[in-house]
Amino acid sequence: MSLVHWILILNLWILKATSLQAGSRVVLREIGHNIVGGSDPKDYAVELNATNFDAVLKDTPATYAIVEFFAHWCPACRNYKHHYENVAKLFNGPNAVHPGIVLMTRVDCALKINSKLCDKFSVSHYPMLFWGPPTKFPAGWSSNQAKSKLHVIDDGRTAERLLNWINKQIGSSYGLEDEKFENEHLSSNISDPGQIARAVYDVEEATATAFDIILEHKMIKSETRAPLIKFLQLLVAHHPSRRCRKGSAEVLVNFDDLCPLDMWSSDKHDVDTSNMIGVLRNFHICGKDVPRGYWMFCRGSKNDTRGFSCGLWVLMHSLSVRIEDGESQTAFTSICDFIHNFFICQECRQHFYEMCSSVKSPFTKARDFALWLWSAHNEVNERLMKEEASLKTGDPKFPKIIWPPKQLCPSCHHSQGPKDKGGSQINWKRDEVFKFLISYYGNTLVSLYKEKGLLGGDGTTDILEDSSTNAVVVPVGAALAIALASCAFGALACYWRSQQKNRKPRRSWS
């Protein structure tokens, strides 16, 4: 081999070594992970640093958190990582067996950015693990804090011992071999009204997922632009999660610049559309930590049941109980148009469109719209009950039912009577149903936010208040844009009604 060839090989080797040294430490960690013995290089534990530590721990839906303080140069930490990750995969990520219970995180104290953060926890050795309620971590820890709710995990040197430690703390019996959806702890107790409290995170998940679907399938077009704006306006004003209200407002304020009316008349509209989608992906409509990839209230006992469709229904019900009388028709048209244009299941979209089209008079009361949506949901459930029974495709632990069941709302039910539009062979007390909907999808839905101190004492908050800072962070221009957009509500509603009168159902839906 010639000298030139040897020089080229040497240069390539030096270049590769330099790039590894200067590149991301994630590469080195994955290599180390494979050497340690894990066949799956995926990291399940969430890497935190000084910039996102407080926000992630404050916003997580998990009841408990573990933070591992380590140093990437520490051999013991590298050897321990696969033990930690074997436990983390049970609780973190889209394939978690027991999601929403324990958030498992890591902080690299060898990075300068984290020096003060590690000092805040008096880190004395590596790895050092802390356990406690997530909201207690931002305050830090020191060994002389007798009443601290954070605890050092002193017996977690292997995956088995760490999981045993967790089981003792929460009275569980989780195992390292647990498989997804074979979870005896999955609650199907429909008589427990407190279950809905956890759904606020599923509503965030559904909102973010819907937005991702719209972008992924390039569904923003000249004819769908107005319906998306109307729905964003509804989210800005009434979404139960302030993170989603803020994110929707940011999208709405920038929408005209990103998606001008004349975009599709241009010869380069394909390029413009791609650029618009690229920018919109960076907005994170419900915060950059959402979606998480798993469901809590809407989790099924099988991988292909519940999930997104459940989360979307909860979102629509939560919107219906938060509007005022004067917004009822606008909310109705916004939701109908959104499902009509952006829900990707064709048969579901067709059925919902037919239910919307069957409404002959405009809604003037919020109560009437909330009850119509409730009735429509029961109509869907009644149809799916028959289909799932014949095809055996339903969730055995969460079969479709007429809602709400008597054990959840006894006052909603008269004795058995003539068939009512809201459900099969049930004579409903509709005033009681409306009260139940307000309580269930309104106050109870956001109760976890109240417990975390993210809402005011009266359960209200500024519609653009940021959950991480309790400060109004949307610029003044946003308020003006939203106000101007709101003025268009009435005009758009009238336009929609006039179009409905002249619109014939699409042939593919018949």
Salt bridges, closest charged atoms under 4 A:
ASP43 OD1 - LYS81 NZ 2.98
GLU47 OE1 - ARG29 NH1 3.33
GLU47 OE2 - ARG106 NH1 3.19
ASP59 OD2 - ARG243 NH1 3.35
GLU68 OE1 - ARG106 NE 2.93
ASP108 OD2 - ARG29 NH2 2.80
ASP108 OD2 - HIS72 ND1 2.79
ASP155 OD1 - ARG161 NH2 2.72
ASP178 OD2 - HIS98 NE2 2.83
GLU184 OE2 - HIS185 NE2 2.91
ASP202 OD1 - ARG292 NH2 3.80
GLU204 OE1 - ARG243 NH2 2.59
GLU205 OE1 - ARG292 NH1 3.79
ASP256 OD1 - ARG225 NH2 2.55
ASP270 OD1 - HIS269 ND1 3.24
ASP272 OD1 - LYS268 NZ 3.42
ASP325 OD2 - LYS365 NZ 3.78
GLU327 OE2 - HIS238 NE2 2.80
ASP337 OD2 - LYS230 NZ 2.91
GLU347 OE2 - HIS351 NE2 3.73
GLU354 OE1 - HIS351 ND1 3.95
ASP368 OD1 - ARG367 NH1 3.32
GLU382 OE2 - LYS419 NZ 3.79
GLU387 OE2 - ARG383 NH1 3.48
GLU388 OE2 - LYS400 NZ 3.33
ASP420 OD2 - ARG430 NH1 3.46
ASP431 OD1 - ARG367 NH2 2.78
GLU432 OE2 - LYS435 NZ 3.49
GLU465 OE2 - ARG242 NH1 3.46
ASP466 OD2 - LYS246 NZ 3.80
